Amino acid sequence: MTGVVIGAVNIVFAGVENGFANLPIWFYLVQLLLIPAMIFPSRLFPQAAVTKNYLQRAGLYALGWAVPYAVYTFSSDALSIAFDPARTLLKYLLMVVIFGAVFAVLRAPKAEK
């Protein structure tokens, strides 16, 4: 379900920015990759939620977001005439690290009393 929502949001944002009539068919088809891309995190996120070590937890969250965010980022950036794969890759890597760090803080396991 999450993959469908992320794909729909990506289509809306890209459509508003570029015009829905200008979106190529490959863009719509690539959004379908988000459905299986969310199967991988469905195993990592519960494991990360119970991992006590911060760096391991952040790494699991980063890995969980890596595949779906790659589909999201590269497909929308590729629509631009000025698409720079190296810039997109650097932006992608930075955001995955930030996602991992933020989720590791927000979703830390509760301390036992």
Backbone as a chain_set.jsonl record, in Angstrom:
{"seq": "MTGVVIGAVNIVFAGVENGFANLPIWFYLVQLLLIPAMIFPSRLFPQAAVTKNYLQRAGLYALGWAVPYAVYTFSSDALSIAFDPARTLLKYLLMVVIFGAVFAVLRAPKAEK", "coords": {"N": [[0.818, -1.194, 0.0], [1.946, 1.224, 0.776], [3.838, 1.654, -1.233], [2.18, 2.206, -3.413], [1.024, 4.616, -2.606], [3.309, 6.289, -2.422], [4.118, 6.227, -5.109], [1.874, 7.436, -6.322], [1.98, 9.996, -5.201], [4.419, 10.842, -6.263], [3.741, 10.904, -8.99], [1.788, 12.917, -8.975], [3.291, 15.18, -8.054], [5.264, 15.324, -10.103], [3.59, 15.651, -12.296], [2.342, 18.114, -11.765], [4.574, 19.758, -11.828], [5.714, 19.301, -14.412], [3.605, 19.018, -16.13], [0.898, 16.954, -16.754], [0.31, 15.846, -19.24], [2.759, 15.829, -20.434], [4.243, 13.859, -19.225], [6.145, 10.986, -19.716], [5.345, 7.612, -20.786], [7.04, 5.711, -19.648], [7.62, 6.81, -17.193], [5.281, 6.495, -15.674], [5.201, 3.702, -15.623], [7.554, 3.083, -14.25], [6.869, 3.892, -11.708], [5.369, 1.789, -10.822], [7.284, 0.056, -9.922], [7.656, 0.751, -7.317], [5.902, -0.67, -5.763], [6.824, -3.468, -5.434], [9.244, -2.618, -4.382], [8.75, -1.777, -1.813], [8.434, -4.081, -0.403], [10.841, -5.135, 0.513], [11.671, -3.23, 2.584], [9.665, -3.84, 4.393], [10.509, -5.917, 5.897], [12.815, -4.952, 7.056], [12.2, -2.62, 8.582], [10.632, -3.396, 10.942], [12.611, -4.891, 12.235], [14.564, -2.941, 12.639], [13.227, -1.296, 14.414], [13.402, -2.572, 16.867], [16.072, -2.718, 17.387], [18.697, -1.917, 19.46], [21.202, -0.569, 19.334], [22.249, 2.513, 18.105], [23.615, 3.179, 15.628], [23.393, 0.798, 14.148], [20.613, 0.618, 14.017], [20.032, 2.983, 12.588], [21.335, 2.357, 10.202], [19.796, 0.171, 9.312], [17.311, 1.418, 8.912], [18.094, 3.232, 6.91], [18.819, 1.459, 4.858], [16.33, 0.351, 4.436], [14.888, 2.475, 3.325], [16.327, 2.899, 1.034], [15.874, 1.561, -1.551], [13.098, 2.183, -2.368], [13.282, 5.002, -2.299], [15.235, 5.47, -4.181], [13.961, 4.763, -6.593], [11.928, 6.699, -6.568], [13.397, 9.172, -6.542], [15.27, 9.062, -8.759], [13.554, 8.614, -10.927], [11.942, 10.933, -10.975], [13.866, 12.963, -11.218], [14.995, 12.308, -13.664], [13.254, 13.276, -15.535], [13.916, 15.856, -16.072], [15.485, 18.131, -18.307], [18.017, 18.931, -17.724], [19.153, 16.772, -16.377], [21.377, 15.306, -14.17], [23.116, 12.59, -13.485], [25.149, 12.067, -11.552], [24.851, 14.133, -9.686], [22.242, 13.613, -8.825], [22.661, 11.1, -7.679], [24.392, 11.748, -5.532], [22.697, 13.455, -4.057], [20.687, 11.633, -3.479], [22.08, 9.683, -1.899], [22.801, 11.267, 0.316], [20.248, 11.954, 1.322], [19.228, 9.415, 2.012], [20.924, 8.705, 4.104], [20.232, 10.747, 5.894], [17.474, 10.122, 6.263], [17.775, 7.616, 7.529], [19.128, 8.357, 9.905], [17.28, 10.135, 11.122], [14.931, 8.554, 11.395], [15.984, 6.606, 13.067], [16.272, 7.988, 15.428], [13.621, 8.878, 15.93], [12.213, 6.475, 16.039], [13.257, 4.932, 18.102], [13.799, 2.098, 20.236], [11.719, 1.548, 23.063], [12.801, 2.272, 26.347], [13.479, -0.24, 28.759], [11.851, -0.681, 31.847]], "CA": [[0.0, 0.0, 0.0], [2.824, 2.395, 0.852], [4.422, 1.86, -2.563], [1.159, 2.834, -4.254], [0.9, 6.011, -2.161], [4.518, 7.017, -2.831], [4.042, 6.37, -6.563], [0.84, 8.43, -6.636], [2.51, 11.315, -4.833], [5.436, 11.185, -7.257], [3.044, 11.257, -10.228], [1.148, 14.23, -8.774], [4.325, 16.218, -8.032], [5.853, 15.439, -11.439], [2.561, 16.177, -13.193], [2.176, 19.539, -11.503], [5.803, 20.442, -12.245], [6.01, 19.145, -15.835], [2.377, 18.853, -16.908], [0.552, 15.53, -16.842], [0.368, 15.421, -20.644], [4.169, 15.711, -20.823], [4.903, 12.734, -18.552], [6.26, 9.832, -20.62], [4.759, 6.364, -20.288], [8.002, 5.023, -18.8], [7.551, 7.367, -15.851], [4.183, 5.808, -14.995], [5.581, 2.304, -15.427], [8.578, 3.025, -13.205], [6.209, 4.035, -10.402], [4.923, 0.452, -10.417], [8.396, -0.583, -9.206], [7.571, 1.08, -5.898], [5.119, -1.69, -5.058], [7.742, -4.48, -4.889], [10.347, -1.983, -3.646], [8.366, -1.623, -0.411], [8.441, -5.392, 0.25], [12.133, -5.232, 1.198], [11.647, -2.527, 3.87], [8.697, -4.414, 5.326], [11.274, -6.807, 6.777], [13.862, -4.205, 7.765], [11.685, -1.637, 9.531], [10.353, -3.985, 12.262], [13.881, -5.264, 12.853], [15.209, -1.707, 13.082], [12.477, -0.735, 15.549], [13.794, -3.226, 18.123], [17.532, -2.693, 17.489], [19.076, -0.938, 20.48], [22.357, 0.213, 18.908], [21.797, 3.592, 17.224], [24.174, 3.103, 14.275], [22.781, -0.342, 13.467], [19.221, 0.997, 13.751], [20.063, 3.971, 11.501], [21.701, 1.637, 8.987], [18.639, -0.614, 8.862], [16.325, 2.345, 8.347], [18.634, 3.75, 5.65], [18.668, 0.394, 3.862], [14.908, 0.21, 4.154], [14.43, 3.555, 2.446], [17.215, 3.021, -0.122], [15.3, 1.14, -2.831], [11.966, 3.011, -2.812], [13.678, 6.391, -2.529], [15.973, 5.497, -5.452], [12.957, 4.804, -7.662], [11.268, 8.005, -6.48], [14.311, 10.27, -6.886], [15.83, 8.983, -10.106], [12.513, 8.755, -11.947], [11.519, 12.332, -11.115], [14.974, 13.782, -11.714], [15.265, 11.972, -15.073], [12.34, 14.043, -16.384], [14.51, 17.161, -16.349], [16.44, 18.23, -19.418], [19.328, 19.121, -17.113], [19.391, 15.629, -15.5], [22.775, 14.984, -13.897], [23.074, 11.383, -12.66], [26.061, 12.16, -10.406], [24.208, 15.023, -8.702], [21.108, 12.881, -8.275], [23.202, 10.057, -6.814], [24.855, 12.374, -4.29], [21.505, 13.897, -3.325], [20.034, 10.408, -3.023], [22.847, 9.114, -0.795], [22.669, 12.157, 1.464], [18.899, 11.843, 1.881], [19.074, 8.105, 2.639], [21.618, 8.8, 5.393], [19.389, 11.587, 6.758], [16.295, 9.317, 6.623], [18.2, 6.623, 8.511], [19.429, 9.016, 11.186], [16.047, 10.687, 11.706], [14.064, 7.453, 11.818], [16.626, 5.928, 14.205], [15.947, 8.799, 16.613], [12.166, 8.897, 16.158], [11.672, 5.128, 16.255], [14.123, 4.203, 19.025], [13.032, 1.205, 21.095], [11.408, 2.1, 24.386], [13.677, 1.767, 27.409], [12.803, -1.131, 29.708], [11.862, -0.129, 33.23]], "C": [[0.869, 1.268, 0.0], [3.456, 2.697, -0.497], [3.455, 2.543, -3.509], [1.022, 4.309, -3.897], [2.107, 6.833, -2.608], [4.508, 7.245, -4.345], [3.03, 7.423, -6.978], [1.32, 9.841, -6.325], [3.558, 11.764, -5.843], [4.8, 11.602, -8.577], [2.401, 12.632, -10.113], [2.197, 15.339, -8.813], [4.927, 16.425, -9.418], [4.854, 16.018, -12.427], [2.336, 17.656, -13.013], [3.388, 20.318, -12.019], [5.995, 20.44, -13.761], [4.774, 19.119, -16.726], [2.086, 17.377, -17.107], [0.644, 15.012, -18.277], [1.807, 15.205, -21.114], [4.89, 14.542, -20.163], [4.955, 11.535, -19.506], [5.689, 8.564, -19.971], [5.728, 5.618, -19.371], [7.944, 5.529, -17.364], [6.447, 6.68, -15.051], [4.557, 4.356, -14.679], [6.627, 2.147, -14.328], [7.943, 3.141, -11.815], [5.674, 2.699, -9.896], [6.026, -0.318, -9.69], [8.357, -0.292, -7.708], [6.781, 0.037, -5.108], [6.032, -2.816, -4.564], [8.899, -3.874, -4.091], [10.014, -1.797, -2.17], [8.287, -2.97, 0.316], [9.721, -5.568, 1.055], [12.117, -4.488, 2.541], [10.663, -3.132, 4.867], [9.36, -5.421, 6.267], [12.296, -6.034, 7.612], [13.316, -3.277, 8.845], [11.314, -2.248, 10.882], [11.628, -4.4, 12.999], [14.594, -4.026, 13.399], [14.529, -1.151, 14.331], [12.868, -1.362, 16.878], [15.309, -3.266, 18.319], [17.952, -1.576, 18.431], [20.227, -0.027, 20.049], [21.928, 1.231, 17.848], [22.316, 3.446, 15.798], [23.598, 1.927, 13.489], [21.332, -0.023, 13.093], [19.153, 1.982, 12.589], [20.406, 3.301, 10.176], [20.54, 0.82, 8.436], [17.559, 0.282, 8.27], [16.805, 2.908, 7.008], [18.504, 2.706, 4.542], [17.21, 0.197, 3.473], [14.386, 1.266, 3.202], [15.208, 3.611, 1.14], [16.524, 2.693, -1.454], [14.107, 2.012, -3.239], [12.359, 4.463, -3.09], [14.49, 6.52, -3.818], [15.006, 5.578, -6.625], [12.324, 6.19, -7.721], [12.172, 9.12, -7.023], [14.774, 10.219, -8.336], [14.76, 9.146, -11.176], [12.067, 10.199, -12.089], [12.637, 13.217, -11.651], [15.245, 13.528, -13.194], [14.332, 12.705, -16.034], [12.927, 15.385, -16.817], [15.478, 17.085, -17.528], [17.867, 18.314, -18.878], [19.668, 17.975, -16.147], [20.874, 15.331, -15.397], [22.799, 13.774, -12.966], [23.969, 11.449, -11.422], [25.453, 13.03, -9.298], [23.033, 14.317, -8.031], [21.581, 11.79, -7.324], [23.673, 10.633, -5.484], [23.686, 12.84, -3.427], [20.788, 12.701, -2.71], [20.759, 9.821, -1.806], [22.734, 9.959, 0.468], [21.297, 12.004, 2.118], [18.666, 10.496, 2.553], [19.76, 8.091, 4.003], [20.789, 9.634, 6.372], [18.141, 10.826, 7.198], [16.653, 8.304, 7.702], [18.435, 7.232, 9.875], [18.166, 9.52, 11.877], [15.132, 9.573, 12.208], [14.656, 6.706, 13.004], [16.365, 6.685, 15.503], [14.454, 8.697, 16.942], [11.619, 7.531, 16.543], [12.589, 4.282, 17.147], [13.265, 3.284, 19.9], [12.83, 1.83, 22.472], [12.317, 1.453, 25.417], [12.874, 0.891, 28.37], [12.928, -0.553, 31.103], [12.068, -1.206, 34.235]], "O": [[0.566, 2.246, -0.683], [3.599, 3.861, -0.871], [3.863, 3.372, -4.323], [0.917, 5.157, -4.783], [1.95, 7.944, -3.114], [4.851, 8.331, -4.812], [3.292, 8.217, -7.882], [1.09, 10.768, -7.101], [3.587, 12.93, -6.235], [5.263, 12.546, -9.217], [2.464, 13.427, -11.051], [2.021, 16.331, -9.521], [5.087, 17.562, -9.863], [5.231, 16.795, -13.304], [2.159, 18.384, -13.99], [3.242, 21.405, -12.578], [6.391, 21.453, -14.337], [4.89, 19.19, -17.949], [2.944, 16.632, -17.581], [1.019, 13.86, -18.497], [2.045, 14.481, -22.081], [6.038, 14.259, -20.506], [3.926, 11.119, -20.041], [5.574, 8.479, -18.748], [5.299, 4.963, -18.421], [8.188, 4.772, -16.425], [6.648, 6.324, -13.89], [4.261, 3.852, -13.595], [6.586, 1.184, -13.562], [8.436, 2.548, -10.856], [5.54, 2.495, -8.689], [5.739, -1.242, -8.928], [8.965, -1.016, -6.919], [6.985, -0.11, -3.903], [6.022, -3.105, -3.368], [9.47, -4.536, -3.224], [10.926, -1.672, -1.352], [8.093, -2.997, 1.531], [9.684, -6.098, 2.165], [12.514, -5.067, 3.552], [10.821, -2.946, 6.073], [8.811, -5.735, 7.323], [12.602, -6.418, 8.741], [13.912, -3.161, 9.915], [11.657, -1.659, 11.907], [11.72, -4.279, 14.22], [15.158, -4.061, 14.492], [15.194, -0.597, 15.207], [12.683, -0.74, 17.924], [15.781, -3.797, 19.324], [17.599, -0.416, 18.219], [20.224, 1.162, 20.367], [21.329, 0.875, 16.833], [21.543, 3.575, 14.849], [23.344, 2.049, 12.29], [20.878, -0.35, 11.997], [18.312, 1.837, 11.701], [19.83, 3.639, 9.142], [20.326, 0.782, 7.224], [16.96, -0.052, 7.247], [16.014, 3.047, 6.074], [18.124, 3.034, 3.418], [16.899, -0.089, 2.317], [13.532, 0.98, 2.362], [14.79, 4.308, 0.215], [16.595, 3.49, -2.389], [14.097, 2.536, -4.353], [11.83, 5.084, -4.012], [14.444, 7.558, -4.477], [15.208, 6.369, -7.547], [12.199, 6.78, -8.794], [11.75, 9.913, -7.864], [14.683, 11.212, -9.058], [15.017, 9.746, -12.22], [11.833, 10.659, -13.207], [12.387, 14.12, -12.449], [15.679, 14.434, -13.906], [14.601, 12.747, -17.234], [12.489, 15.975, -17.805], [16.19, 16.097, -17.708], [18.807, 17.825, -19.505], [20.405, 18.194, -15.186], [21.549, 15.129, -16.407], [22.529, 13.915, -11.773], [23.597, 10.948, -10.361], [25.538, 12.692, -8.117], [22.851, 14.413, -6.817], [20.973, 11.575, -6.276], [23.387, 10.072, -4.426], [23.687, 12.644, -2.211], [20.34, 12.752, -1.564], [20.125, 9.499, -0.801], [22.588, 9.422, 1.566], [21.201, 11.931, 3.343], [17.973, 10.434, 3.568], [19.228, 7.522, 4.956], [20.657, 9.273, 7.541], [17.777, 10.869, 8.373], [15.921, 8.15, 8.679], [17.994, 6.69, 10.888], [18.006, 9.348, 13.085], [14.617, 9.645, 13.324], [13.915, 6.222, 13.86], [16.25, 6.073, 16.564], [14.076, 8.459, 18.09], [10.653, 7.445, 17.301], [12.687, 3.067, 16.971], [12.144, 3.639, 20.264], [13.691, 2.557, 22.967], [12.574, 0.25, 25.373], [11.75, 1.224, 28.747], [13.965, -0.012, 31.486], [12.105, -0.933, 35.435]]}, "num_chains": 1, "name": "protein.A"}
